[in-house]
Amino acid sequence: MSDQEFVSGPALILRSLASHPERRAITSADGAEISAGDFAATAYRLAHELLARGVGRGSTVTLLTGNTPEALAARYAAGLAGARVVNLYDGMSAPVLAEIVASVDTTALLVDAERYAGAPELLPLIDVPTVLTLGPDGTGIGEDAIAASATRPATDPAVPLGPGDDIGIRHTGGTTGIPKGILSLHGPYHDMFHVDFAGTDDEEPPRLLAATSLAHLSGVLADVALQRGGSVVLQRSFEPGEVLAAIERERITDLWTLPPLIYQLLDHPAVGRTDLSSLRRLDYGGCAASPARIREALKVFGPVLVSLYGMSEAQKIAYLTAEEHTRFTDDGPLPVGRPFPDVDVEVRAADGTVLPAGEQGEIHVRSATLMAGYWKQPEL
């Protein structure tokens, strides 16, 4: 695909939203409902505002944000403007966040209401050309970018982008020193919208509950849900009682979670009296899962569990479908599934020799979704 024909992922999402403006797209953690048309207009206007402030192709927009509609709109707006997006994860210390801000050459820092409280500790440690808020804050952090963008056009700014342009930098856990930046490109992100994410293809648009951070896989699944005509219900954080209540109240079809969070749902006293019949997919992954507890979850939630196996550097690697889960109802280990159709996997010995089936070794992955490299660390 030539650069002239290429349509970026953020543009695909917003085109889908704008094509059905009356449908509900986002429900905030406070219960406010935002239509697809209003949300798309906010993102388009914010993209024009960023461009007017010098944010463009090749620059970096860093987000100090939580699970808010404004955070989603800012991510799409930055993508439309051609900027790479970086999320500052909650739970990291201000000095580490400051190192990340500097290392990614931040052009603009955007802060939403969920992170206003932490901004005063970070701001003295950084030197960023532009600091903006995503809504009124009253504390002088920066100008309200959404208010400033109100008179901008609610249209795609049509910044020319190609598959090889940077779309974002994610960071590893950072167990030693500053986390490594994982550079990703527009091409693989765009292609994600044209393949089945985990072996199913539902006709009804999804209703996704984003109860874990939008900076991680919940954000990716929110992108897919919105592009496919669905809606996203946001929660500030994962609280099992609130998650169960939201599934019943909002008739949630899709939920992403980590195995320990599934255990919290299973152990919550409300689980037995909650209507879970709307759930079509309960995606899980990110760490090892207890086979016994996953089998318990199959009994409670039904045949809706989908295991996703991957890593930040490689994105998706393998999946175990809901149907395949039901084949492993007896005691014993659960597999992480089969490689995605567009992913090649080999198990190799320490000397690089490919091992036969059944042998243990190191997993080697080849796919179009591999990272472009570690940011400013090509030797790694």
C-alpha positions as CSV (number, residue, x, y, z in Angstrom):
1,M,0.0,0.0,0.0
2,S,1.4,3.4,-1.0
3,D,1.5,6.3,1.5
4,Q,-1.1,8.1,-0.7
5,E,-3.5,5.2,-0.2
6,F,-2.7,4.6,3.5
7,V,-5.4,5.4,6.1
8,S,-4.1,5.5,9.7
9,G,-5.7,3.5,12.5
10,P,-6.9,6.7,14.3
11,A,-8.5,7.9,11.1
12,L,-10.2,4.6,10.6
13,I,-11.7,4.7,14.2
14,L,-12.9,8.3,13.8
15,R,-14.4,7.7,10.3
16,S,-16.4,4.8,11.8
17,L,-17.6,7.0,14.7
18,A,-18.5,9.9,12.4
19,S,-20.4,7.7,10.0
20,H,-23.0,6.9,12.8
21,P,-22.9,10.0,14.9
22,E,-26.0,9.3,17.0
23,R,-24.9,6.0,18.5
24,R,-23.4,5.9,22.0
25,A,-19.7,5.6,21.8
26,I,-18.3,6.2,25.3
27,T,-19.7,6.0,28.8
28,S,-17.5,7.7,31.3
29,A,-16.7,6.3,34.8
30,D,-19.2,8.9,36.1
31,G,-21.9,7.5,33.8
32,A,-21.9,10.4,31.3
33,E,-22.8,9.1,27.8
34,I,-21.0,10.5,24.8
35,S,-22.3,10.1,21.2
36,A,-20.0,8.9,18.4
37,G,-20.5,12.2,16.6
38,D,-19.6,14.4,19.6
39,F,-16.6,12.2,20.5
40,A,-15.3,12.3,16.9
41,A,-15.7,16.1,16.8
42,T,-13.7,16.5,20.0
43,A,-10.9,14.4,18.7
44,Y,-10.8,16.1,15.3
45,R,-10.8,19.6,16.9
46,L,-8.1,18.6,19.3
47,A,-6.0,17.3,16.4
48,H,-6.2,20.7,14.7
49,E,-5.3,22.4,18.0
50,L,-2.2,20.3,18.4
51,L,-1.1,21.0,14.9
52,A,-1.6,24.8,15.5
53,R,0.7,24.5,18.5
54,G,3.5,22.8,16.5
55,V,2.7,19.2,17.2
56,G,3.0,17.3,14.0
57,R,4.6,14.4,12.1
58,G,7.6,13.1,14.0
59,S,6.9,14.9,17.3
60,T,5.9,13.2,20.5
61,V,2.7,13.7,22.6
62,T,3.0,12.3,26.1
63,L,-0.1,11.5,28.0
64,L,-0.4,11.8,31.8
65,T,-4.0,10.4,31.8
66,G,-6.3,7.8,33.3
67,N,-9.4,6.0,31.9
68,T,-11.3,9.0,30.6
69,P,-13.0,9.9,27.3
70,E,-10.5,12.8,27.0
71,A,-7.6,10.4,27.2
72,L,-9.0,8.4,24.3
73,A,-9.7,11.5,22.3
74,A,-6.2,12.9,22.9
75,R,-4.6,9.7,21.7
76,Y,-6.6,9.7,18.5
77,A,-6.0,13.4,18.0
78,A,-2.2,13.0,18.4
79,G,-2.2,10.1,15.9
80,L,-4.1,12.2,13.4
81,A,-1.6,15.0,13.8
82,G,1.2,12.5,13.0
83,A,2.7,12.5,16.5
84,R,3.9,9.4,18.3
85,V,2.0,8.8,21.6
86,V,3.6,7.9,24.9
87,N,1.6,7.0,28.0
88,L,3.0,7.7,31.5
89,Y,1.9,4.7,33.5
90,D,0.2,5.2,36.9
91,G,2.3,3.8,39.8
92,M,5.7,4.9,38.5
93,S,7.6,7.5,40.6
94,A,7.8,11.1,39.4
95,P,11.6,10.8,38.7
96,V,11.1,7.8,36.5
97,L,8.3,9.5,34.7
98,A,10.5,12.6,34.2
99,E,13.2,10.4,32.6
100,I,10.7,8.9,30.2
101,V,9.4,12.4,29.3
102,A,12.9,13.5,28.5
103,S,13.9,10.3,26.7
104,V,11.1,10.3,24.2
105,D,11.7,14.0,23.2
106,T,8.3,15.1,24.4
107,T,6.8,18.0,22.4
108,A,3.6,18.3,24.4
109,L,2.4,16.9,27.7
110,L,-1.4,16.4,28.1
111,V,-2.9,15.9,31.5
112,D,-6.4,14.8,32.3
113,A,-8.5,15.1,35.5
114,E,-7.5,11.7,36.8
115,R,-3.8,12.7,37.0
116,Y,-4.1,16.4,38.0
117,A,-3.1,15.5,41.5
118,G,0.2,14.0,40.5
119,A,1.2,16.7,37.9
120,P,2.7,19.2,40.4
121,E,5.3,16.6,41.5
122,L,6.3,15.9,37.9
123,L,6.3,19.3,36.3
124,P,9.3,20.8,38.1
125,L,11.4,17.8,37.0
126,I,10.7,18.2,33.2
127,D,11.4,20.7,30.5
128,V,8.6,20.4,27.9
129,P,7.7,23.0,25.3
130,T,3.9,22.7,25.8
131,V,1.9,21.5,28.8
132,L,-1.9,21.3,28.3
133,T,-4.9,20.0,30.3
134,L,-7.8,18.0,28.9
135,G,-10.5,20.0,30.6
136,P,-10.5,22.7,33.3
137,D,-8.2,22.1,36.3
138,G,-8.1,25.4,38.2
139,T,-4.6,24.7,39.5
140,G,-2.5,26.3,36.7
141,I,-1.1,23.1,35.3
142,G,-1.6,24.4,31.7
143,E,-4.2,25.8,29.3
144,D,-7.3,23.7,28.6
145,A,-6.7,22.2,25.2
146,I,-10.2,21.0,24.7
147,A,-11.7,24.5,25.5
148,A,-9.1,26.1,23.2
149,S,-10.0,23.7,20.4
150,A,-13.7,24.5,20.4
151,T,-13.5,26.7,17.4
152,R,-11.3,24.4,15.3
153,P,-12.8,22.3,12.4
154,A,-14.5,19.0,13.4
155,T,-12.8,17.4,10.4
156,D,-9.9,15.1,9.7
157,P,-6.8,17.3,9.3
158,A,-5.6,14.9,6.7
159,V,-1.9,14.8,7.7
160,P,-0.1,12.5,5.2
161,L,1.1,9.4,7.0
162,G,2.5,6.1,5.8
163,P,2.9,2.6,7.3
164,G,6.4,3.3,8.3
165,D,5.6,6.4,10.4
166,D,5.9,6.1,14.2
167,I,2.6,5.7,16.1
168,G,3.8,5.3,19.6
169,I,6.3,4.2,22.2
170,R,5.3,1.8,25.0
171,H,7.5,1.1,27.9
172,T,8.6,-2.2,29.5
173,G,8.2,-2.9,33.2
174,G,11.5,-1.2,34.0
175,T,12.7,-3.7,36.6
176,T,16.3,-2.3,36.1
177,G,16.7,1.4,35.6
178,I,14.5,3.4,33.2
179,P,12.1,1.3,31.2
180,K,13.0,0.5,27.6
181,G,10.9,2.3,25.0
182,I,9.2,-0.1,22.5
183,L,8.7,1.8,19.2
184,S,5.6,0.8,17.1
185,L,4.6,1.9,13.6
186,H,1.3,2.9,11.9
187,G,1.4,0.0,9.5
188,P,1.0,-2.9,11.9
189,Y,-1.5,-0.9,14.0
190,H,-3.6,-0.2,10.9
191,D,-3.5,-3.9,9.9
192,M,-5.0,-4.9,13.3
193,F,-8.4,-3.5,12.2
194,H,-8.5,-5.9,9.2
195,V,-7.9,-9.2,11.0
196,D,-9.9,-11.1,13.6
197,F,-8.2,-10.3,16.9
198,A,-8.8,-13.6,18.6
199,G,-10.5,-16.1,16.4
200,T,-14.1,-14.9,16.5
201,D,-16.2,-12.6,14.3
202,D,-19.3,-11.4,16.1
203,E,-22.1,-9.7,14.1
204,E,-23.4,-7.6,17.0
205,P,-21.1,-4.6,17.7
206,P,-19.2,-5.1,21.0
207,R,-19.9,-3.3,24.2
208,L,-16.5,-3.3,25.9
209,L,-15.9,-2.7,29.6
210,A,-12.5,-1.0,30.0
211,A,-11.8,-1.6,33.7
212,T,-8.0,-1.8,33.3
213,S,-5.7,0.9,32.1
214,L,-6.3,2.3,28.6
215,A,-2.5,2.6,28.4
216,H,-2.3,-1.2,28.0
217,L,-4.4,-3.8,26.1
218,S,-7.8,-2.3,27.2
219,G,-6.9,0.7,25.0
220,V,-6.2,-1.5,22.0
221,L,-9.4,-3.4,22.5
222,A,-11.3,-0.1,22.9
223,D,-9.8,1.0,19.5
224,V,-11.1,-2.2,17.9
225,A,-14.5,-2.0,19.5
226,L,-15.1,1.6,18.4
227,Q,-13.9,1.0,14.9
228,R,-16.3,-2.0,14.6
229,G,-19.3,0.1,15.5
230,G,-19.3,-0.8,19.2
231,S,-19.1,1.2,22.4
232,V,-16.8,1.5,25.4
233,V,-17.8,1.8,29.1
234,L,-14.9,3.2,31.2
235,Q,-14.1,2.5,34.8
236,R,-11.3,4.3,36.7
237,S,-9.8,1.0,37.9
238,F,-10.6,-2.6,38.5
239,E,-13.0,-3.0,41.4
240,P,-14.6,-6.5,41.2
241,G,-18.0,-5.4,42.6
242,E,-18.2,-2.5,40.2
243,V,-17.1,-4.7,37.2
244,L,-19.9,-7.2,38.0
245,A,-22.5,-4.5,38.4
246,A,-21.4,-2.8,35.1
247,I,-21.6,-6.1,33.2
248,E,-25.2,-6.5,34.2
249,R,-26.2,-2.8,34.0
250,E,-24.6,-2.1,30.6
251,R,-25.1,-5.6,29.1
252,I,-21.3,-5.8,28.5
253,T,-20.2,-8.2,25.8
254,D,-16.4,-7.9,26.0
255,L,-14.0,-7.6,28.9
256,W,-10.2,-7.8,29.1
257,T,-8.6,-8.8,32.4
258,L,-5.6,-10.4,34.0
259,P,-5.9,-13.8,35.6
260,P,-5.6,-12.5,39.2
261,L,-8.5,-10.1,38.4
262,I,-10.6,-13.0,37.2
263,Y,-10.0,-14.7,40.6
264,Q,-11.2,-11.5,42.3
265,L,-14.5,-11.7,40.3
266,L,-14.9,-15.4,41.2
267,D,-14.4,-14.6,44.9
268,H,-16.7,-11.7,45.0
269,P,-20.0,-12.4,46.9
270,A,-22.1,-10.8,44.1
271,V,-20.9,-13.1,41.4
272,G,-23.6,-15.7,42.0
273,R,-26.4,-13.2,41.8
274,T,-25.1,-11.2,38.8
275,D,-26.6,-11.6,35.3
276,L,-23.6,-12.4,33.2
277,S,-25.6,-13.6,30.2
278,S,-24.6,-10.7,28.0
279,L,-20.8,-11.6,28.1
280,R,-19.6,-13.0,24.8
281,R,-15.8,-12.7,25.4
282,L,-13.8,-12.6,28.6
283,D,-10.2,-12.1,27.3
284,Y,-7.4,-12.8,29.7
285,G,-3.6,-12.9,29.6
286,G,-0.5,-11.0,30.8
287,C,0.7,-13.6,33.3
288,A,0.5,-17.3,34.1
289,A,-3.0,-18.5,35.0
290,S,-4.1,-21.1,37.4
291,P,-5.7,-24.0,35.4
292,A,-8.0,-24.8,38.3
293,R,-9.3,-21.2,38.6
294,I,-9.8,-20.9,34.8
295,R,-11.9,-24.0,34.8
296,E,-13.9,-22.5,37.7
297,A,-14.3,-19.4,35.6
298,L,-15.6,-21.5,32.7
299,K,-18.4,-22.8,35.0
300,V,-19.3,-19.3,36.3
301,F,-19.0,-17.3,33.1
302,G,-19.7,-20.0,30.5
303,P,-17.8,-20.8,27.4
304,V,-16.6,-17.2,26.8
305,L,-13.0,-17.2,27.9
306,V,-10.3,-16.4,25.3
307,S,-6.7,-16.6,26.3
308,L,-4.4,-14.1,24.6
309,Y,-0.6,-14.7,24.7
310,G,1.8,-12.0,23.7
311,M,4.3,-9.4,24.8
312,S,4.8,-5.7,24.3
313,E,7.7,-6.3,21.9
314,A,5.8,-8.8,19.7
315,Q,2.2,-7.9,20.3
316,K,-0.1,-10.9,19.7
317,I,1.5,-14.3,19.5
318,A,-1.1,-17.0,20.3
319,Y,-4.7,-17.4,21.4
320,L,-6.9,-20.2,22.9
321,T,-10.5,-19.7,21.7
322,A,-13.6,-20.1,23.8
323,E,-14.5,-23.3,22.0
324,E,-11.0,-24.7,22.6
325,H,-11.2,-23.9,26.3
326,T,-14.0,-26.4,26.6
327,R,-11.8,-29.3,25.4
328,F,-9.6,-28.9,28.5
329,T,-12.1,-29.3,31.3
330,D,-10.2,-32.1,33.0
331,D,-7.3,-31.8,35.3
332,G,-3.9,-30.8,33.9
333,P,-2.3,-27.7,32.3
334,L,-4.1,-25.3,30.0
335,P,-2.3,-24.4,26.7
336,V,-1.9,-20.7,25.7
337,G,-3.4,-21.7,22.3
338,R,-2.3,-21.7,18.7
339,P,-0.3,-19.0,16.9
340,F,-2.4,-16.3,15.1
341,P,-2.6,-17.1,11.4
342,D,-0.1,-14.3,10.6
343,V,2.4,-15.2,13.3
344,D,5.3,-17.8,12.9
345,V,6.5,-19.5,16.0
346,E,9.4,-21.8,16.6
347,V,10.7,-23.4,19.8
348,R,14.5,-23.5,19.7
349,A,17.4,-24.8,21.8
350,A,20.0,-22.5,23.3
351,D,22.2,-23.1,20.2
352,G,19.3,-22.0,17.9
353,T,18.3,-25.5,16.7
354,V,14.6,-25.9,16.1
355,L,13.2,-28.4,18.5
356,P,10.6,-31.1,17.7
357,A,7.1,-30.9,19.1
358,G,7.0,-31.7,22.9
359,E,10.4,-30.3,23.7
360,Q,11.0,-27.3,25.9
361,G,13.1,-24.4,24.7
362,E,13.0,-20.7,23.9
363,I,10.1,-19.3,21.9
364,H,11.0,-17.4,18.7
365,V,8.4,-15.2,17.0
366,R,8.2,-13.7,13.6
367,S,5.3,-11.4,12.4
368,A,4.4,-8.1,10.9
369,T,3.4,-6.8,14.4
370,L,6.9,-7.0,15.9
371,M,8.2,-3.7,17.3
372,A,10.3,-1.5,15.1
373,G,13.0,-1.6,17.8
374,Y,13.8,-0.1,21.2
375,W,13.7,3.7,21.1
376,K,17.2,5.1,20.8
377,Q,18.7,1.8,21.8
378,P,19.3,0.0,18.5
379,E,22.0,-2.2,20.1
380,L,19.3,-4.0,22.1
